[in-house]
Amino acid sequence: NTFENYLKFYHDVDDPSRKETLIKSMQGVINREQPATFLYFKWLTHYMINVNKFDNYRDVRGGLRPFDEWILKSRPEP
């Protein structure tokens, strides 16, 4: 409840210094209430792929193939 209240106040405030204070307060709540969340997600990784430059980066299930299997798309002729 405390975190949700801070978040609501954050969206209602325009003053940057008050927003910063609220963000620090939200971080404090997270640190106090869930100090070991990182233990539940051992390897959480995000990928950004320039789909205009690579082909074959997904397997048949939609997952990512190993990088060495990606195909560099040819450049269009000028």
Secondary structure as UniProt FT lines:
FT   HELIX           2..12
FT   HELIX           16..33
FT   TURN            35..36
FT   HELIX           37..40
FT   TURN            42..43
FT   TURN            51..53
FT   STRAND          54..55
FT   TURN            60..61
FT   HELIX           67..69
FT   STRAND          71..72
//
